[in-house]
């Protein structure tokens, strides 16, 4: 088995400044990996992409170093099942896991969805995210995107969030709305805001309280379902979410790849959680594996490429907010 591993850093400029409660960015810095293997029919190549996230203690350097610790085992034939025990959940394992799925698909001639025992993927509708800004600015951006079926609104807990949602609802009255506080609220703010946001059509509130300081949600009356994002990484975290959250947000950069993401979805559904599938700000290469997890889920947030000034080539096909399944030339 003659394999080679290539690791690259790539930058994707955003269409503009993208702000959340923790800061702003104008560039998405990602790490992509390629695993090539020689076979009887030539060389097959599997690819994956990850987004190192400082919120989880990750940097480009640290994630690249994690990947490099497995260069030897990967090039000697490490498979994705053995990979799960070699790295913790997170960005590094995600890139390698997705590349191994892609490699197996290319070598076997069977698409990744078939290898996973899933039905063929169908087009899905993603939310479109509005970064946090002044209420007037967010209202204008909502008007520009008023034809999209669902908008996701970044909030901050600075006292203007209700005004932001009001402005957005007024400019995009037919759009379904979800709110993402990115850990910026308190339990008291949720209790005060939820009825008012519900009246404006908000269907879900994502991570209102800080992960690790979210006991205030336990037993709290939740007129709007609450989704665990920063509080939910992999299937091992599910027990801690019971009684506090109604929905879990599955992101491959948190789970450490498609393998654990599929496991997390099955376990979460068995425990009664509704499912959201989300993403970091990455290219279509990062979204393509998530398309398999997202099939039939309640809310899909795979809009990363829509926020970029340019995408990878080839990329996913977005028609408005509708995403077509990935072609093999991209992934899987």
VOROGU-726642 format. One line per field, with one value per residue (C-alpha): residue in three letters; residue number from 1; x, y, z. Coordinates in Angstrom, 2 decimals, padded with zeros to 5 digits, always signed. Layout:
// residues N
rest <- (ALA;...) $
nr <- (NUM;...) $
px <- (X;...) $
py <- (Y;...) $
pz <- (Z;...) $
***
This chain:
// residues 332
rest <- (UNK;UNK;UNK;UNK;UNK;UNK;UNK;UNK;UNK;UNK;UNK;UNK;UNK;UNK;UNK;UNK;UNK;UNK;UNK;UNK;UNK;UNK;UNK;UNK;UNK;UNK;UNK;UNK;UNK;UNK;UNK;UNK;UNK;UNK;UNK;UNK;UNK;UNK;UNK;UNK;UNK;UNK;UNK;UNK;UNK;UNK;UNK;UNK;UNK;UNK;UNK;UNK;UNK;UNK;UNK;UNK;UNK;UNK;UNK;UNK;UNK;UNK;UNK;UNK;UNK;UNK;UNK;UNK;UNK;UNK;UNK;UNK;UNK;UNK;UNK;UNK;UNK;UNK;UNK;UNK;UNK;UNK;UNK;UNK;UNK;UNK;UNK;UNK;UNK;UNK;UNK;UNK;UNK;UNK;UNK;UNK;UNK;UNK;UNK;UNK;UNK;UNK;UNK;UNK;UNK;UNK;UNK;UNK;UNK;UNK;UNK;UNK;UNK;UNK;UNK;UNK;UNK;UNK;UNK;UNK;UNK;UNK;UNK;UNK;UNK;UNK;UNK;UNK;UNK;UNK;UNK;UNK;UNK;UNK;UNK;UNK;UNK;UNK;UNK;UNK;UNK;UNK;UNK;UNK;UNK;UNK;UNK;UNK;UNK;UNK;UNK;UNK;UNK;UNK;UNK;UNK;UNK;UNK;UNK;UNK;UNK;UNK;UNK;UNK;UNK;UNK;UNK;UNK;UNK;UNK;UNK;UNK;UNK;UNK;UNK;UNK;UNK;UNK;UNK;UNK;UNK;UNK;UNK;UNK;UNK;UNK;UNK;UNK;UNK;UNK;UNK;UNK;UNK;UNK;UNK;UNK;UNK;UNK;UNK;UNK;UNK;UNK;UNK;UNK;UNK;UNK;UNK;UNK;UNK;UNK;UNK;UNK;UNK;UNK;UNK;UNK;UNK;UNK;UNK;UNK;UNK;UNK;UNK;UNK;UNK;UNK;UNK;UNK;UNK;UNK;UNK;UNK;UNK;UNK;UNK;UNK;UNK;UNK;UNK;UNK;UNK;UNK;UNK;UNK;UNK;UNK;UNK;UNK;UNK;UNK;UNK;UNK;UNK;UNK;UNK;UNK;UNK;UNK;UNK;UNK;UNK;UNK;UNK;UNK;UNK;UNK;UNK;UNK;UNK;UNK;UNK;UNK;UNK;UNK;UNK;UNK;UNK;UNK;UNK;UNK;UNK;UNK;UNK;UNK;UNK;UNK;UNK;UNK;UNK;UNK;UNK;UNK;UNK;UNK;UNK;UNK;UNK;UNK;UNK;UNK;UNK;UNK;UNK;UNK;UNK;UNK;UNK;UNK;UNK;UNK;UNK;UNK;UNK;UNK;UNK;UNK;UNK;UNK;UNK;UNK;UNK;UNK;UNK;UNK;UNK;UNK;UNK;UNK;UNK;UNK;UNK;UNK) $
nr <- (1;2;3;4;5;6;7;8;9;10;11;12;13;14;15;16;17;18;19;20;21;22;23;24;25;26;27;28;29;30;31;32;33;34;35;36;37;38;39;40;41;42;43;44;45;46;47;48;49;50;51;52;53;54;55;56;57;58;59;60;61;62;63;64;65;66;67;68;69;70;71;72;73;74;75;76;77;78;79;80;81;82;83;84;85;86;87;88;89;90;91;92;93;94;95;96;97;98;99;100;101;102;103;104;105;106;107;108;109;110;111;112;113;114;115;116;117;118;119;120;121;122;123;124;125;126;127;128;129;130;131;132;133;134;135;136;137;138;139;140;141;142;143;144;145;146;147;148;149;150;151;152;153;154;155;156;157;158;159;160;161;162;163;164;165;166;167;168;169;170;171;172;173;174;175;176;177;178;179;180;181;182;183;184;185;186;187;188;189;190;191;192;193;194;195;196;197;198;199;200;201;202;203;204;205;206;207;208;209;210;211;212;213;214;215;216;217;218;219;220;221;222;223;224;225;226;227;228;229;230;231;232;233;234;235;236;237;238;239;240;241;242;243;244;245;246;247;248;249;250;251;252;253;254;255;256;257;258;259;260;261;262;263;264;265;266;267;268;269;270;271;272;273;274;275;276;277;278;279;280;281;282;283;284;285;286;287;288;289;290;291;292;293;294;295;296;297;298;299;300;301;302;303;304;305;306;307;308;309;310;311;312;313;314;315;316;317;318;319;320;321;322;323;324;325;326;327;328;329;330;331;332) $
px <- (+000.00;+001.77;+000.13;+001.13;-000.35;-000.35;-001.35;-002.06;-003.17;-005.65;-007.32;-010.78;-011.69;-015.19;-017.65;-017.46;-016.84;-018.55;-019.20;-020.41;-020.47;-016.82;-015.28;-015.07;-013.27;-012.73;-010.84;-011.51;-008.24;-008.59;-006.44;-007.00;-005.54;-005.11;-004.42;-003.24;-002.89;-001.54;-003.68;-004.17;-006.19;-003.79;-003.71;-006.83;-007.10;-009.24;-009.67;-010.90;-011.00;-011.17;-011.46;-009.28;-011.38;-009.82;-012.96;-011.93;-008.25;-007.31;-004.92;-003.60;-000.30;-001.83;-004.18;-001.46;+000.78;-001.97;-002.34;+001.42;+001.55;-000.39;+001.53;+003.30;+000.20;-001.85;+000.80;+001.04;-002.68;-004.53;-008.28;-011.02;-012.23;-008.77;-008.42;-011.19;-008.97;-005.85;-007.07;-009.71;-012.81;-011.96;-010.73;-007.64;-009.54;-012.29;-009.98;-008.41;-011.66;-013.39;-010.36;-010.43;-014.14;-013.45;-010.48;-012.52;-015.28;-012.83;-011.06;-014.20;-016.24;-019.08;-020.21;-019.68;-023.42;-023.56;-020.53;-022.29;-025.45;-027.47;-029.97;-028.83;-028.73;-031.29;-031.12;-031.55;-032.33;-029.85;-030.34;-028.50;-026.57;-026.57;-023.58;-024.24;-024.38;-026.46;-030.21;-030.55;-027.72;-029.07;-032.50;-031.04;-029.21;-032.43;-034.22;-031.53;-032.13;-035.87;-036.49;-034.54;-036.69;-034.79;-032.40;-030.05;-029.38;-026.24;-026.85;-024.61;-026.46;-025.67;-029.27;-030.07;-030.95;-034.72;-034.36;-032.22;-034.80;-037.62;-035.79;-035.09;-038.65;-039.98;-037.74;-038.08;-041.55;-041.92;-038.55;-038.37;-035.95;-033.49;-031.29;-027.71;-026.53;-023.07;-023.02;-023.78;-026.94;-027.97;-030.91;-032.74;-032.25;-033.61;-036.68;-037.26;-036.63;-038.08;-041.80;-041.08;-038.88;-041.51;-044.02;-041.58;-041.44;-038.18;-038.31;-035.10;-032.42;-028.92;-026.54;-027.94;-025.74;-022.03;-021.22;-020.06;-022.14;-025.54;-027.20;-029.58;-031.31;-032.13;-035.82;-036.31;-039.55;-038.46;-041.20;-038.65;-036.51;-032.90;-030.07;-026.71;-023.82;-020.69;-022.05;-022.32;-019.23;-019.66;-021.86;-020.03;-021.46;-025.13;-025.93;-024.88;-027.39;-030.52;-032.97;-031.20;-031.48;-034.05;-031.85;-028.20;-026.08;-023.83;-020.71;-018.02;-015.27;-016.60;-017.32;-014.01;-015.43;-018.27;-017.81;-018.60;-021.17;-023.30;-022.93;-023.89;-026.98;-028.24;-027.61;-029.15;-032.30;-032.64;-032.53;-035.25;-033.18;-034.05;-031.15;-029.49;-026.46;-024.12;-020.72;-017.80;-017.01;-015.38;-015.48;-017.70;-015.14;-016.02;-019.78;-019.99;-019.64;-022.10;-024.68;-024.91;-025.57;-028.05;-030.49;-033.93;-032.88;-034.90;-032.53;-029.56;-026.88;-024.38;-024.08;-020.31;-019.61;-022.36;-020.34;-017.13;-015.93;-014.75;-015.24;-013.13;-013.33;-015.34;-017.81;-021.33;-024.13;-026.26;-029.49;-030.52;-030.55;-031.00;-027.88;-027.44;-025.63;-021.88;-020.48;-017.65;-015.13;-015.61;-015.96;-017.44) $
py <- (+000.00;+003.14;+006.21;+009.85;+012.58;+016.23;+018.99;+022.54;+025.82;+027.73;+031.12;+032.03;+035.74;+036.47;+038.68;+041.17;+041.42;+038.56;+039.30;+037.16;+037.92;+036.87;+038.86;+039.44;+037.97;+038.80;+035.62;+031.95;+030.12;+026.37;+023.26;+020.78;+017.30;+014.89;+011.19;+009.50;+005.76;+003.65;+000.76;-001.60;+001.05;+003.91;+006.46;+007.37;+010.60;+011.44;+014.99;+016.68;+020.20;+021.58;+024.95;+025.36;+027.29;+029.33;+028.93;+025.29;+026.03;+025.29;+027.18;+026.49;+025.43;+023.14;+021.40;+020.93;+019.48;+017.04;+015.88;+015.45;+013.14;+010.64;+011.03;+007.71;+005.68;+007.31;+006.57;+003.00;+002.47;+003.67;+003.41;+005.71;+003.31;+003.15;+006.92;+007.52;+006.37;+008.15;+011.76;+013.51;+015.01;+018.27;+019.84;+017.67;+014.40;+015.87;+016.60;+013.14;+011.27;+012.94;+012.36;+008.65;+008.42;+010.10;+007.82;+004.70;+005.95;+006.61;+003.26;+001.17;+002.91;+003.25;+006.70;+007.64;+007.60;+003.98;+003.05;+004.61;+002.60;+005.72;+006.43;+008.59;+012.23;+014.71;+018.51;+020.31;+023.87;+025.74;+028.73;+031.91;+033.58;+037.31;+038.37;+040.63;+044.36;+047.42;+046.73;+048.97;+047.21;+043.76;+044.88;+045.98;+042.67;+040.84;+042.78;+041.74;+038.11;+038.26;+035.59;+032.98;+030.49;+030.75;+033.27;+032.69;+035.81;+036.32;+038.09;+039.52;+040.11;+043.84;+044.93;+045.48;+041.91;+042.38;+045.51;+043.53;+040.76;+043.29;+045.06;+041.78;+040.51;+043.79;+043.59;+039.83;+038.99;+035.66;+034.21;+031.66;+032.84;+031.22;+033.11;+032.31;+034.03;+032.37;+032.08;+035.79;+035.68;+034.81;+032.64;+035.83;+037.28;+034.11;+034.22;+037.90;+037.71;+034.35;+035.31;+038.50;+036.68;+033.99;+036.67;+037.74;+034.22;+032.96;+029.15;+028.25;+029.88;+028.50;+028.39;+031.29;+030.59;+029.77;+026.10;+024.88;+027.58;+026.58;+024.99;+027.94;+026.23;+023.10;+023.00;+026.43;+026.88;+027.03;+028.50;+028.53;+025.38;+025.78;+024.29;+023.13;+024.22;+024.97;+022.60;+019.63;+018.13;+014.38;+011.56;+011.55;+015.01;+014.09;+013.01;+016.42;+018.14;+016.38;+018.73;+021.81;+021.59;+020.50;+020.45;+019.61;+021.25;+018.69;+020.15;+017.91;+020.19;+019.48;+015.78;+015.06;+013.93;+012.17;+008.90;+010.40;+012.81;+009.91;+008.23;+011.46;+011.96;+008.42;+008.70;+012.17;+011.16;+008.08;+010.39;+012.65;+015.59;+017.33;+017.74;+020.75;+020.29;+023.27;+024.34;+026.63;+029.17;+026.88;+025.87;+023.33;+020.64;+021.07;+021.15;+018.04;+015.41;+017.36;+016.96;+013.27;+013.97;+016.73;+014.61;+014.78;+016.95;+019.82;+022.70;+022.76;+025.44;+024.63;+028.12;+028.55;+028.91;+031.54;+033.76;+033.42;+035.69;+032.54;+028.83;+025.80;+024.34;+022.24;+023.31;+022.50;+023.93;+026.43;+027.61;+030.33;+028.42;+024.97;+022.79;+019.98;+016.83;+016.77;+015.33;+012.77;+015.23;+017.33;+014.63;+011.24) $
pz <- (+000.00;-001.26;+000.18;+000.39;+002.59;+001.52;+003.94;+002.77;+004.28;+002.17;+002.42;+001.16;+001.22;+002.51;+000.64;+003.49;+007.22;+009.06;+012.74;+015.62;+019.35;+019.74;+016.92;+013.18;+010.19;+006.53;+005.54;+006.17;+006.88;+006.45;+006.23;+003.43;+003.21;+000.32;+000.71;-002.47;-002.86;-005.70;-006.82;-009.72;-011.56;-010.91;-008.12;-006.17;-004.19;-001.17;+000.13;+003.27;+004.74;+008.26;+009.95;+013.08;+015.58;+018.38;+020.53;+020.92;+021.45;+017.85;+015.60;+012.12;+013.70;+016.31;+013.89;+011.30;+014.01;+015.04;+011.46;+011.10;+014.13;+012.04;+008.79;+009.32;+010.21;+007.44;+004.82;+006.12;+005.64;+008.76;+008.11;+009.34;+012.02;+013.62;+013.19;+015.73;+018.58;+017.36;+017.57;+019.68;+018.10;+016.38;+013.18;+012.56;+012.72;+010.57;+007.65;+007.79;+008.35;+005.41;+003.19;+004.07;+003.24;-000.11;-000.78;-000.07;-002.37;-005.20;-004.79;-004.44;-007.10;-004.61;-003.41;+000.23;+000.92;-000.20;+001.90;+004.91;+004.27;+003.48;+000.70;-002.20;-001.07;-002.34;-002.67;+000.64;+001.68;+003.84;+006.07;+005.13;+007.95;+008.68;+010.73;+013.68;+012.95;+013.77;+013.50;+010.44;+008.62;+009.44;+008.26;+004.93;+004.52;+005.35;+002.62;+000.13;+001.12;+001.74;-000.89;+001.04;+002.98;+006.27;+007.78;+010.70;+012.75;+014.79;+018.12;+020.85;+024.11;+023.94;+024.51;+020.83;+019.84;+019.95;+017.82;+015.35;+014.97;+014.65;+011.83;+010.06;+010.39;+009.01;+005.93;+005.32;+006.69;+004.88;+005.91;+008.70;+011.40;+013.77;+016.20;+017.25;+020.43;+020.32;+024.14;+024.56;+026.72;+030.25;+031.33;+032.30;+028.82;+027.24;+029.50;+028.72;+024.98;+023.97;+024.00;+022.05;+019.55;+019.15;+018.20;+015.46;+014.05;+015.58;+015.58;+017.41;+019.57;+019.27;+022.25;+024.31;+027.36;+027.50;+027.17;+030.57;+032.28;+031.00;+034.04;+034.00;+031.09;+033.07;+033.83;+032.27;+030.36;+026.73;+024.52;+021.69;+021.31;+022.39;+020.34;+021.68;+019.48;+021.48;+024.15;+021.76;+020.17;+019.87;+021.15;+024.49;+025.28;+024.80;+028.36;+029.68;+027.38;+028.59;+030.28;+028.93;+025.16;+022.61;+019.50;+018.78;+016.09;+014.42;+012.82;+011.40;+012.68;+016.19;+015.82;+014.17;+010.86;+009.12;+011.02;+014.43;+012.98;+011.76;+015.15;+016.94;+014.81;+015.47;+019.21;+019.49;+017.64;+019.85;+022.89;+021.51;+020.27;+017.02;+014.62;+013.07;+010.83;+010.74;+009.49;+010.00;+007.27;+004.74;+001.11;-000.61;+000.19;+003.87;+003.18;+000.98;+003.75;+005.89;+003.14;+004.02;+007.70;+006.88;+004.88;+006.50;+009.45;+010.89;+010.12;+007.76;+007.97;+005.23;+003.80;+004.18;+000.44;+000.13;+002.47;+000.44;-002.35;-004.16;-003.58;-004.35;-007.87;-008.42;-005.75;-004.70;-006.83;-004.90;-006.50;-004.10;-000.82;-002.38;-002.43;-004.94;-003.74;-004.31;-007.51;-007.16;-008.60;-005.46;-002.79;-002.07) $
***
